[in-house]
Amino acid sequence: MDEKFYEMILAEKEKREMSVLMDCNEKTARFGLSLTEQEAHELVICRNESLKKYRRVEFGGGILDKLICTFCDSSYITQDTYKETMEELQDIFYCFKNEAADQLTDDELLAFMKEQFEDICMGDTEYLRSTCLPRFASAIRAGYTGYRKSGGNGEYEKLSEEERWDETLYMDVVKELFW
């Protein structure tokens, strides 16, 4: 009897989650994005797999609706890549909640992820997973707290090891070459 009760609770939770995800379509439609019921169901299944993989537990609603609302206006997400990108981003989210030793709020991590996804990674989830977030998580584990004031925004340049575009330097080199 206990097993059937547990299954009923899980089925009801999944039904609520599916409803929340389908409601997100109202907001995402203006960006040309929407989920079918099947895709929403697949996202919930993927979320459950990520939770198991990273040994996490969620009470109440999941992160999917916040993730969708945060990333739906990205110029790097199209209808063709929407579900797969959300699957990857939610897996990355749970991974780095762990990597940052749960010192980040959901909103701080989402803000950092979105900014890097748009500005540094140019929509490349693998680059986000393998470069930007490990550096950020490592800094947080080492005691860095500057992200608290910024809410997770504008943090990567403090941690970046790559050289970025410098317009002044570029123009100086062009002048040297052509004048």
C-alpha positions as CSV (number, residue, x, y, z in Angstrom):
1,M,0.0,0.0,0.0
2,D,2.8,2.4,0.8
3,E,4.4,2.0,-2.6
4,K,1.1,2.8,-4.4
5,F,0.7,5.9,-2.2
6,Y,4.2,7.0,-3.1
7,E,3.5,6.5,-6.8
8,M,0.2,8.5,-6.5
9,I,2.1,11.4,-4.9
10,L,4.8,11.3,-7.6
11,A,2.1,11.2,-10.3
12,E,0.3,14.2,-8.8
13,K,3.6,16.2,-8.5
14,E,4.5,15.4,-12.1
15,K,1.0,16.6,-13.2
16,R,1.5,19.9,-11.4
17,E,4.9,20.4,-12.9
18,M,3.6,19.7,-16.4
19,S,0.9,22.3,-15.8
20,V,3.5,24.9,-14.7
21,L,5.6,24.1,-17.8
22,M,2.7,24.4,-20.2
23,D,1.8,27.7,-18.6
24,C,5.3,29.0,-19.5
25,N,4.2,28.8,-23.2
26,E,2.3,32.0,-22.7
27,K,5.5,33.9,-21.9
28,T,7.8,32.1,-24.3
29,A,5.4,32.3,-27.3
30,R,6.5,35.9,-28.0
31,F,10.0,34.6,-28.5
32,G,8.8,31.9,-30.9
33,L,9.2,29.1,-28.3
34,S,6.7,26.6,-27.0
35,L,6.7,23.1,-25.5
36,T,4.4,20.3,-26.4
37,E,3.0,18.2,-23.6
38,Q,5.4,15.5,-24.7
39,E,8.4,17.8,-24.6
40,A,7.3,19.1,-21.2
41,H,7.1,15.5,-20.0
42,E,10.5,14.7,-21.3
43,L,11.9,17.8,-19.5
44,V,10.4,16.5,-16.2
45,I,11.9,13.1,-16.8
46,C,15.3,14.7,-17.6
47,R,15.1,16.8,-14.5
48,N,14.4,13.7,-12.4
49,E,17.5,12.0,-13.9
50,S,19.6,15.1,-13.2
51,L,18.4,15.2,-9.6
52,K,19.4,11.5,-9.2
53,K,22.7,12.0,-10.9
54,Y,23.7,14.9,-8.7
55,R,22.0,13.5,-5.6
56,R,19.8,16.5,-5.1
57,V,16.2,16.8,-3.7
58,E,13.7,19.5,-4.6
59,F,10.9,20.5,-2.3
60,G,8.0,22.2,-3.9
61,G,8.3,23.3,-7.5
62,G,11.4,22.6,-9.6
63,I,13.8,25.0,-11.3
64,L,12.5,24.4,-14.9
65,D,10.0,27.2,-15.0
66,K,12.6,29.7,-13.7
67,L,15.1,28.4,-16.1
68,I,12.7,28.8,-19.0
69,C,11.7,32.3,-18.0
70,T,15.4,33.2,-17.6
71,F,16.6,31.9,-21.0
72,C,13.5,32.2,-23.2
73,D,14.7,35.5,-24.7
74,S,18.1,34.2,-25.7
75,S,19.1,34.9,-29.3
76,Y,20.8,31.5,-29.2
77,I,17.7,29.4,-28.6
78,T,15.4,28.5,-31.4
79,Q,12.3,26.3,-31.4
80,D,14.4,23.5,-33.0
81,T,16.9,23.6,-30.1
82,Y,14.6,24.7,-27.2
83,K,13.9,21.4,-25.4
84,E,17.4,20.1,-25.8
85,T,18.9,23.4,-24.6
86,M,16.7,23.4,-21.6
87,E,17.6,19.8,-20.8
88,E,21.3,20.7,-20.9
89,L,20.9,24.0,-18.9
90,Q,18.9,22.3,-16.2
91,D,21.6,19.6,-15.9
92,I,24.3,22.3,-15.8
93,F,22.3,24.1,-13.1
94,Y,22.1,21.1,-10.8
95,C,25.7,20.2,-11.4
96,F,26.9,23.7,-10.4
97,K,24.6,24.0,-7.4
98,N,26.7,21.1,-6.1
99,E,30.0,22.5,-7.4
100,A,29.4,25.8,-5.7
101,A,28.6,23.9,-2.5
102,D,25.1,25.4,-2.5
103,Q,26.5,28.8,-1.6
104,L,24.6,30.4,-4.5
105,T,20.9,31.1,-4.5
106,D,19.0,29.8,-7.5
107,D,18.7,33.4,-8.8
108,E,22.4,34.1,-8.5
109,L,23.3,31.0,-10.4
110,L,20.7,31.6,-13.1
111,A,21.9,35.2,-13.5
112,F,25.5,34.1,-13.9
113,M,24.6,31.3,-16.3
114,K,22.4,33.5,-18.5
115,E,25.0,36.3,-18.7
116,Q,27.8,33.8,-19.7
117,F,25.5,31.9,-22.1
118,E,24.7,35.1,-23.9
119,D,28.0,37.1,-23.7
120,I,30.9,34.7,-23.3
121,C,29.7,31.3,-24.5
122,M,27.5,32.6,-27.4
123,G,25.0,29.8,-26.7
124,D,27.5,27.0,-26.3
125,T,26.3,25.0,-23.3
126,E,29.5,22.9,-23.4
127,Y,31.7,26.0,-23.0
128,L,29.4,27.2,-20.2
129,R,29.8,23.8,-18.5
130,S,33.5,23.4,-19.0
131,T,34.9,26.9,-18.6
132,C,32.8,29.6,-17.1
133,L,31.0,27.7,-14.4
134,P,33.9,25.7,-13.1
135,R,35.9,28.9,-12.6
136,F,33.0,30.6,-10.8
137,A,32.3,27.6,-8.6
138,S,36.0,27.2,-7.7
139,A,36.2,30.9,-6.7
140,I,33.1,30.5,-4.6
141,R,34.4,27.4,-2.8
142,A,37.7,29.3,-2.2
143,G,35.7,32.0,-0.4
144,Y,34.8,34.5,-3.1
145,T,31.6,36.4,-2.2
146,G,31.6,39.4,-4.6
147,Y,28.7,37.8,-6.5
148,R,26.4,38.5,-3.6
149,K,26.4,42.3,-4.2
150,S,25.9,41.8,-8.0
151,G,23.4,39.0,-7.8
152,G,25.7,37.0,-10.1
153,N,25.9,39.6,-12.8
154,G,29.2,40.9,-14.1
155,E,31.4,38.4,-12.3
156,Y,33.1,36.5,-15.0
157,E,35.6,39.1,-16.1
158,K,37.0,39.0,-12.6
159,L,37.7,35.2,-13.1
160,S,38.4,35.0,-16.8
161,E,41.8,33.8,-18.0
162,E,41.1,34.5,-21.7
163,E,42.0,37.7,-23.4
164,R,39.0,39.6,-24.6
165,W,38.5,42.0,-27.5
166,D,40.2,45.4,-26.9
167,E,39.1,47.9,-29.5
168,T,41.8,50.4,-28.7
169,L,44.5,47.8,-29.1
170,Y,43.0,46.7,-32.4
171,M,42.9,50.2,-33.8
172,D,46.5,50.8,-32.8
173,V,47.6,47.7,-34.6
174,V,45.5,48.6,-37.7
175,K,47.1,52.1,-37.7
176,E,50.6,50.6,-37.5
177,L,49.9,48.2,-40.4
178,F,48.3,50.7,-42.7
179,W,49.8,54.1,-41.9
